Amino acid sequence: MDNGKNAVAERQVVIVGAGNAGLCAGIAALQAGATAVTVLEAAPKQLRGGNSSLTRTMRFSWPGSPFIATLLREADNGRADEIVDGRSGYTDEQYLCDWLAVSGDQVDVALIESIIRRSTDTITWMRDFGQRWAPRPTPLPGDVPIVLDGGGQSLQDRNFDRFEQLGGTVFYDSAVTVFEKTADDRYLLHGSGPAFPMLADALVLASAGFEANTRLRERHLGVEWRDVKLRGVPFNEGAPLAAAIGIGADTAGNWEKCHTTPQGVNLPDHMLPGQMHKSHGLARYAFPLGVVVNREGRRFFDESGGYSNLTYVTLGQKIQEQPGKIAFQIFDDKVVSAGALPKGYVGDPASVSVSSLEEGARRLGIDAANLTAEVQRLHAGQAEKRLDTPPFLFVPVVCGLTFTYGGLSVTPDAEVRGGGEPISGLYAAGVIVGGLYDQGYPGGTGLMAGAVLGRAAGTSAARHAIRSREGEARVGTVAG
């Protein structure tokens, strides 16, 4: 097949995006029998990995201590017994309750339930193809007790290794700009780079949302999000998402909300793969141990409303609404001297340690009278929130945007819907999928949903491609 310029490369399964969801799709497609599987990645090879490379937590159901011990069996850390001791597990019901309590109920509950039901089995599948876990080094209350060994960077290195060992290929510097459905029910993709044009029997979209697109952020999230700093990579422009909508895909989710978190004020304009430790060092998730106020000295968020890994995204969203788009986390010496704060807090050059609340307010431009009044109200109503032991640590924080919530409507088998019905041969996984989050985000669910739906998408895409080729062979035999 030739378009007059470049020969068209033909593949059984093409996956757009090389994050965790996309690579899980590729591994699953190859395991399901597809032999020509290609991943198209917009980033150059030296910057591969996507947002997945910057994280480390997957939230999954687990039946009890033996399951966690099994996941830790490869970790030479001596802490396995300590981690699993006395832990009774995390049920599907608890998981769903946490998810809906944070996200709100204006979500695709059936899809979320299907992800949760498959989470334990998917973790086992990932372990079997080489993923490894380790005890969380400095857990905060409510944290998942284990994290990916080596974090997201190692997760992605292992994903790439397994995908390529199975025979998959990756094209880098290959951003998909548009695609179309052909008369013979395949997908013709166009974009930048030598990989294009490319023809796919089945197409999996795992290319994230539109978080790196200034114009789309302003259009959907509002003008105040135009210049927000990205906690993730700068490659997620949203073109494959727009292309899917252009051929009739249904949308889902809250297009006016996004995943944001409190970050140190030295957060750069965006992060890059390879900067996982820098990214974690900028996280400011210990706010339940202190008090959060804005520049006016007003407390605009209930720090004790839940564990930080269930409320940190809500705080990030609210920071963006505050005067100057900045907030301040304040801790007294009871917290600091106990060593309860992560290292990033104590070493933050923007933080100040002062002998009085008034001095901290003066140095950071906070309304001192309002701050003092807020703290007095807290002392009267919440004994556990007392700020009464100097010195006080003031930590300025800003909002960092990770990904957007609006996306495509999919079935539990990761089929993209159009007009309410699955579009033949088109699948999606990762945060390009809408309907998972509305108001907030429970920590660790993004990687988990990406893995579950990636596995489903790859398996479904491979089966579709194999059936298509078998159908062509039968037609050819009859015609002959």
N, C-alpha and C positions, 0 to 999 in steps of 0.2 A: 504494500500500500504506500502511495507517495502523494504528497501534497504539492509537489512542484519544487520544493526547497529541500527539506530533510526527509529521509525515510522515516516512516512511523514505526517506532518500537512497540511490539505487542507483548503484553503480559497477561497472565491469568488474573493475578490480584495486584493492584496498585494501592499503596497506603500513603496518604498525604500527611506527613508529620512524623518525626522520629522521637517523640516523647515516650514516656512509659506506655501509654495507651497504644500508640502506633506500633511500637516494637512488640508488645504483647500480642497485638493483632497479627503481626508478621510471623511470630513464632507459632501461634496457633494455626495460621493458614498452612504453614509448611508441615506441621504435625498432622493436619487434616488431609494431606495428600496433594496440595498444590505444589507445583514444581517451579513455576516462574513467578516469584513474588518479589516485588520491588517497593522500597520505601523512598519517597521523595522528601528531601529535607531542605528547607529554605536557607538554613545557616551553613557556613563553611564547615569543613570537617573538624577543624581545630576548635570550633565553638559549638559542636554538636551536644545534644543532651536536653535542650529545652528547659522549661521550668522544673521538670521532674528532677533535674540534676541538682537543684538548689534546696530540695527538701529531704526529709528522712523518715517520715511517719506514715504508716498505713493503719487505719482503724478497721479492725475486723472482729467478727464474733469468734469466741474461742470457748471450748467446752470445759476447760479446767486446767489446772497446773501441768498435767502431763503434756498437753498440746504445746504450751509455751516452752517446756523443757525440751521437747522435740525440735522446735525451731532454734533453740539455743545450743543444740548439741555440737555444732561446728565451732561455736565461739569459745576460744581459749581465754576465758576471762575470770573464772573462779567465782562468778556472781550468780550463776544459774539458780542455785538453791535459794539464794536470797530473793531473787526476783519472783520465783514461783511460790514461795512459802506462803501458805494461808490464802492464796487467791482461788476463788471458787469459779472464776470464769466471767464471761461477758456474753449474755444471751442475745439472740436476734431481737427479742422484745425490748431489752435494755437499749440496744443499739438504735432501733427505730424510734424509741422514746426520746433519746438524746438528739437524734437527727431532726425530728419534727419540732422538738422544743426550741431548737435554735433556728431552723430554717423557716418555721411557720408551716401551715398546712396548705398553702397555695402552691403545691408542688405535685409532681407525678408520684403519688404515694405507691402505686402498684409497681412502678419502675424501681423506686427506692427499695421497696420490700424485696424485689427480685435480686437486687444487688447485694443486699444484706444476707439473704439466704445462701448466696453463692460465695460469700466472702471467705469463709473458712476453707472451702474446697479450692478456691483460687489461690489462697496463700500456700496450700499444700502443693498445688501445681507449680507455683513459682519456685518453691523450695526444691522440687524435683528437677527443675531445669537449671538450678544453680544459684538461686537467690539465697542470701544469708541474713540473719538477724543477730543483734547484740543487745545487752541490757541498756536502757536509756541512762546516760551518764549522770544527769542532774534533773531528775523528775520533779515536776511541780504537781500539786494535787490534781487528780483527775487525768493525768497523762496516761497514754498507752504505755505499758511497762517496758516494751522493747521497741527498738528502732532498726532500720535497715543498716546492716553492718557496712560501715564506710559511707553511710548516708546516700543521698540521691545520686551523687557522682558515681559511686560504686554500683548502685542499682543499674544505672544506665550503661556503665561499662560491661556489666554482666549481661544485660539485655542485648547489646550490640554483639557481643561475643557469641551468644547462643544463636541469635538470628543468622549471623554469617556462617556459623558452623553448620547450620541446617541447610545452607545453600541460598539464603536470601541476599539481595544486593541493595546497596544504598547509593543514591545519587545526591550529592551535596550541592549547595549553591543552586538549588532547583526549586524556586518558588512557583507554585501553581497560581496562575492568575485567573483562569477560567476553564470550564470544561463543559462539554455538551453530550447529550445522549444521541447515539447514532441510530440509524434505521434498523440495524441488526441487534439492538438492545445492548450495546456496549458503551463505553465512555471514552471520549477523545479529550485528552488534557493538553492544554497549552500553558506556557509559562516562560520564565527566564532560565537560560542555561541549556547545555547541549542535550539534556534528556528529552527535550520536547521536539515535536509532538509525541505523545505516548497514548497507546490504546489499551484499555483494560476491560477484561471480561467482567470483573467485579471491582468496585471502588470503595475503599474505606477512608473516611475523612477523620483524621485525628490531629487536626492542625490548630487546636485551641480556639480562643475567641478573638475579639477585636481590640484587646487591651492595649496594643502598641500603636493603634491607629488614632491619631489626634482628632481627625475629623469625625470618626464614628463615636469616639468617647464623648465629644461635645454634643453630637446629635442625640445620642441615646441616654447618656448619664447626666449631661448638663454642662454648662459652660465652666463651672467650677472645677471640672475634671480635666479640662483641656491640658493643663500643664502639670498634672500630678506625676510624681516620681513612680517608676515601675520597680516593684520588688522582683519582677521576673525579667525575661529576656526581651529584646526589642524586635523580634522577628514575627510576632503574631499579629499580622495586619488584618486578618479577617477575610481575605479574598476567597478562599475555598468556601467559607460560610456563605458569603454573598452569592457565589456561583451556584451553590445548592439551592438557595432560595430562588435564584433566577430560573431554575428548571422546574420549580413547583414544590420544593420541599416545605413541609409545615414547620413553623417555629414554635418554641416553647420557652418557658422560664420568664424571669423578670429582667427585662432589657434595660431597666433603669437602676439596677443594683449591681454590685461587684464585690469580689473578694479583696478586702483590704485589711491591713494590720498595722498596729502601732510600731514605728521604727525609730531608731536614732536619727537625729537631725542631719547626720553626715551621710545618710543614704544617698547614693549617686542617682543619676537620672534613670539608670537601669542596671540590672545585674547581668552577669554572663556565666555560662557554664564554666566550672573551675573555681568559682568564687563561693562555693557552698559555705565554707567556714566564715568568710566575711559576712555572708548573708545571715547566718545564725548569730553572729556576733552583734549584728545591728537590731535583732529582734528585741522588743520591749514588752514581754508577756507576763511579767511578774506583778502587774498592776493590782491583783487582788490583795497583795500584801501592803498596799499603801492607799493613797488618795489621788484621784485624778481631777485636775481643774483646768479651766481655760485661761486665756490671758486676762479675762475680767475677774479671775479669782473664783469663778463659779464652778461648782461640781456638776457636770453635765451627764454623768454616767455612773451607774451603780456598780462599783468594782466588786462588790460581794454578791452580785446577782447570779454567779455560777463560776465553775472552773474556767481558768483562762483559755484552755483549748476549746471551750465551747462558746466563749464570748469575745475573743480577741478580734474577730472580724467585725463585730458590731461596733466595738470601740474604734477600730480603724475608720469605719464609715463616718462615725460621729465626729472624729477629729477633723475631717475634711470640711465639716460644716461650721467649725468654730472660728472666731476672729483670728485672722492671720494664718488659718489652717494649721494651728499648732496647739499642743496641750502639754501639761506638765504632770509627771508622776512624782509624788512626794512620799518619802519613807523616813521613819525616825530611826534612832540608833538601835532600838530593839531588833529591828529587821536587819539592818546593815551589819551590826556586830555579830549577829548569829550566823552570818554567812549565807543567808537565805536568798540573796540576789545572784543571778547569773553573772559571769565574769564581765560581760559586755557593759553592764550597768556601772560597775565600779571603775572600769577603765575608760568610760566615755568622757572625752575631753570637753564636751559641752555641758556636762553635769556640774553642779556646784554643791559643796558641803558647807553648811552655814550653821551658826549657833542659834539662830532664831528664824521663825517663819517670815517675819517682817524683812529680815535681811535677804532671805532667798527671793522674796517677792520683788524687792528693790533691784536686786542684781539681774533678774530675768524679765523685768518689765511687767510684773503681775500686779493687779490691784490688791494692795496689802490689806485694806480694810475689809473688802469682800472675802478674801482668803481667810482672814482671822475669824470672821463671822461664820463662815462655812465650817471651819474646824470646831468652833464652839458648839454648833448644832450637832455635829457628829459626836462630840464628847457626851452630849446630853442623851443621844439616842442609841449609840452603838459603842459599847465599851471596847469591843475588839478592834475598832477603827481609831483608837486614840492616837493622836500624834503629840506625844507629851515628853519625849525623851530626846533632847538634843545630843549631838548635832543632827541636822536634817539634811537628807540628800534630795535635791531637786534634779529631775531628769527630764529635759525637754524632748518631746516626741512629735513625729509627723506621721502622715498617712502614706503607706506604700501600697500600690495597686498590684495585685497578682494576676487576677483573671476576671473576665466578665461572666455574668450568669445567663444572659440570653443566648439561645442556641437552637439546635434542631430537635424536633420531636422524633423519638425513636421507640421501638418496641423493646421488650426485654432481650430479644435476640439481636439488638443493635441495628435493626432495619430502619432506615430513614423513612418517615411517613410523608406522603404527599396526598392531599385531599382525604386524610384520615386512614389511608391504606399504604402498606409498604411499597416503596419504589423499587422495582426489580433491580437487583445488583448493586444497590447503594446502601452503605452502612456508615455508622459514625460511632466514635468512642472518645473519651476524654472530655475536656471542658467545652468542646464544641457542642456537646449535648446539652440541651436546655431542660428545664423542669426539675432539676435536682435541688436547687437553692432558690429561695425567694428573699428572705430578709437577712439571713445569716448563714454561717458555715461551720459545721462541727469539724474540728481538726482531724486530719488524716483521712477524710472521706474522699478527697479528690483523687489521690493515687489509687485508692481501693476501687472506686467506681471506674477509673480508667482501665485498671487491670481486668476487672470483671467484664466490662463491655468490650474492651479490646480483645479479650479471649473469645467472647461470643461473636464479635464482628469478624475476626479472622477465620473462625471455624465456619460461620455462615457464608462468608465470601468465597472460601475455598470450595465448599460444596456447590455453590451456585456456578462458579467457574467450571468445575469438573462436569457438572450436568450440562452446561452450555456446550462444552467441547464434545461431549458424548452425543448430544443432540445433533451437532453439525456433522459428526462422523456418520450417524445413522442416515441423515438426509443425503449425504454424499454417496453412501452405499446404495440407497434406493435410486438415486438419480443415475448412478453408474449402471 
